[in-house]
Amino acid sequence: MMNRQELSLRKLLEFRNAWVAWLVFAVAVAVTLLLWQVSIRLVEDRTEARFRTQSLQLKSAIEERLLNYEQVLAGSAGLFAVAGDVSRDQWREYVDKVDINRYYPGIQGIGYVRRIGVRQMADHIASVRAEGVHNYLVNPLGSGPYYYPMVYLEPGTERNRRALGYDAFSDPIHRQAMEQARDDAIPTVTAKVVLVQEELGEDQASFLMYYPVYQGGEVPEIRAERRMMLAGYVFSAFRMNNLIDGIVGLISPFLDVRIYDAGVVERQNLMYGSNLGSLDNEFSFQMSQTISHGGRDWLLQTRSTPAFDFLASDPRPPIVLGSGLVISALLFLFVLALIRSRLMAQISAGRYRAITEGAANVTLVMDRAGQPLYASPSSLDILGFEPDQVQALNFEELVHGDDWPQLQRGFDDSVQSPGKQMPVIRVRIRDAKGQWRDMEGTFTAMLSVPGVNGVVLSLRDLTQLKAAQSELHRLAFYDPLTGLANRQLFRDRLNHVVSRSRRSGEPAALMFLDLDGFKRINDTLGHDSGDELLCQVAQWLVGCVREEDSVARLGGDEFVVLLSRISDSDAAGKVAETILRSLCQRIRLNDHEVGITVSIGITMIPHDSEDAGTLMKYADLAMYRAKELGRNTFQFFTPAMNIKAARRLLQQEELATALDGDRFVLHYQPKIDLASERVIGVEAFLRWHHPEKGLVSAQQFIGLAEETGLIVRLGEWALRQACIQVQALERAGFESLKMAVNLSVRQLTDSGFLDMIRQVITETGVSPERLELEMPAELLNEDPRMLRELLVSLHDLGVCLILDDFGTGSCSLVALQQLPLDVIKIDHRFIRDIPYNVSATDVASAVIALARKLHLTVVAEGVETPQQLSFLKTHGCAQCQGNLFSYPLDEDALIGFLIRQYERPLIS
């Protein structure tokens, strides 16, 4: 009998059991959502109606206020028609009676613009000054023949008095409105302006309304007469915020209101913005209206705000939704209870489900004679047989002949041991397509179990497992990109060949290959192109060797070739030549045609060594020797290479120890300005206090420092010491000297270089303008975009950028134009042959002329003779340094040299 716990809540909620309850729940939720949406729509309609009402009222209020202001101007113009000419006191009295501050908020002032001819200008200015405006002056002065200065502007505040005398007609915006008012005899409104009387920093949007005044007080009927009879204009100046704020606050305080001039929604046309909207510019309602007045169109744009939506919110939609969901849930639980009662009534004490059916297993139930009675549905997915057809199949024909006896023994053993699971049996079974599938299974005799009454055979398909194991083997021993053997598999093959060669004495050869220039191709064309090149190189290499030989990729652009049997070193050299010829060709990558070469190192087995690790090291050393000899070649390992590598390792350890032990110093060579014949700076040279060799110059160890990466730490130390020396020179009274520090490509391309420069400048307190960074010309071979970003960042710091060794390598003129360089330094190899070598003198003079055209300062290094100095001065070189003036000096000697050079000039 099944207990109640077997009918779990999860099983009860399954759709096949509780579909009626789910249907009732879905219908109830749908009705609830429908009613909820209806209630939301009713609230939105009511809110939208309120929004539109406020928007329309706002437009009407703005139009009404503008009409009132137009009537004020009409009354002002009527004053001239009645009185003829109006004095300043009469105008002030009239504006005071109008009381604009009380009845017409937003008007900054009411004024009068008088048309003045060129010949009347002097009398006009004198008359206005006689009226008490002592500093009155018409501005700006144009070419005439008429000027339109602001004569009256009341109230006479200090702000408004600044506008007196301003010729508004000189401004195109004012002139357009004034001409339209004059020609059409109507009040007109200007476009968006900033009032002349605004304080500094005030740029509030404003506008003016002009009303024409004609001589005699009558409006001429003909346009030409209107232009002749024009006496001037009465006008009102309005600050938009003062004009609109009161209207918006009274009618629509919770709407986001914006007014754009000329009906164009652009930032420069924004006349007014209440700035009440959401920071994310989200709104529920929006309305755009056009306000036309005085020959000008304004676009009035109103939007709802979060505050408006909050005030318009209604609690009824959430109430409808919540109560509807509660009712839906109660109905669902009620129907679910009815279904559970029905399912519990259908559960009986006995049932037929002793077999677990799964997608990865095939379950068979066989009678006592071994004939299939039942097959699980998974037999169709795994073996391709319909479960109903299994009884008609001859099971023995489906099992491999070699596996049938053990399968039969497992069946017999299970019958003799009822209820006991038998050991696992591996068998091969033919599927419906005739293919053998590897499977494993166990027998369990359940002949007396009701509902089963047979022997259960559970078979698990191992095909996918074996495929997965094969894939894992491939991933573990083969390079996923090229398909070649990886480092681990190659090491196993190498050990095997070494053991065979040791026993038989038959030689073999190991080649270590490294692609020349691969990093440049990878960085320039991208990693996809680099991967394509590596795959092509792998194919070429496989085609150059025999089937019994091995080709592997160790990583990056490093490959190895193992020649398992070879006659002698000459045969290995021929294979290397074949590889060089095959790889030395051009290939098209990403629409670019690139060339590739390879450097090869060869070591012989077992002649050079019988240890796999040692052989790999020897081949690597030979490969590096091939690179040193110009690349695109091969080299056999020799014992001298091992000695050289050991010596280099010792030098590397000595260099690291010297850096940790602070055994480096800086010497300084003065730099001379040829115009003033004075020292203007020094260049710092690195020296190593070697315990045995004494003072060692940088040329003897800087290459090793770059290869090992120690140049980054060493360069930071040199820069810091140079900055400290700059501060010391300042304290000694030499405040204008600059300090030049040499940098390597490895330093400049280091990811932390910029941060290091900023940190050293900050910690030492040196002024960046006192610092000069000398960069090698080979830096121009790096990525142009990266290089420009780096030099722009350095230039922004304020340091001087010098291109060293100019004239060597490939110096692009385009790069000289585009990069923020300050100085170029002529390489000393051109200077030393002056004036005896014509080519050297031509190059030096050309470099100097080119630099002057590019507005770059030229420095010549390595100056050692008066003839060289004379040549450089004659051809316009700006600065020099070299042994002619001084050798590199330590700190104390530098101070003495600087003191002496101030006592007498260095150049006679």
Disulfide bonds with the S-S distance in Angstrom:
none
